[in-house]
């Protein structure tokens, strides 16, 4: 993706340097700046990390700068356009579609799957029982014979074959890196070690934001997104994620409490209360922004000017 993006960028720079009439018109009208507006100006090392995070993140978790980067790469990969203007307008249209999908209420109510990239781009392949060679047709981990159900044979990009059940258990217990359980080769790209496919995940599903808001604002429980505009609900979902993960752990720990006076239980209960107060404070801000109907762009400008 980096090289594709750089090819697009270089083509824009060269067009401007040679005074291309179309490029100069786009530049004068602010459309070139708009394409790059939310893409960060980092040094190359930081930019690579930003690109890696963009690529590995769930599309529903991306923000506008990441839309632009992805849209530029897609447009560049599509090949020749009738004109530079056509390419730029295609990028804008692609960004608009991504924005609409990201802020669709039905996509906001659930936390996006952190393993989206892994699930869609891993190199694990199903292998027919009759095609399994070696190891006497048994899994090298559990030693069970391969079949067509939980012990179905699966092969990593390294060539090792283990049962589906063992692969799933290994990957579920993994964190950050997802590798073959036998040789530790990355199951996405086949590298060992792999520095490009580190995906942070949580062991628990975060406490539902809508559930938290129903508790905090019972009068808003029947309203769409609890009365918060989609763009601000997205922000709220993202900034409260770490706290909602902790809430999920606490809720699990308090599920079968026997002694409410136990010091550990009291501490967990107090922490849960503090987290709800924090989420409420953040939700109050998003409700205010929704009521004022401020757009993220206006908000950004006002913040930069010290007016917020």
Buried (B, 14 or more C-beta within 10 A) or exposed (E): BBEBBEBBBEBBEEBBEEEBEEBBEBBEEEBBEBBBEBBEEEEEEEBEEBBBBBBBBBBBBBBBBBBBBBBBBBBBEEEEBEEBBEBBBBBBEBBEEBBEEBBEEEBBBBBBBBBBBBEEEBBBEEBEEEEBEEEEBBBBBBEEEBEEEEBBBBBBBBEBBBBBBBBEBBBEEBEEBBBBBBEEBBBBBBBEEBEEBBBEEBEEEBBBBBEBBBEBBEEBBEEEBBBBBBBBBBBBBBEBBEBBBBBBBBBEBBEEEEEEEEEEBEEBBEBBEEBBEEBBEBBEBBBEBBEEEBEBEBBBEEEEEEEE
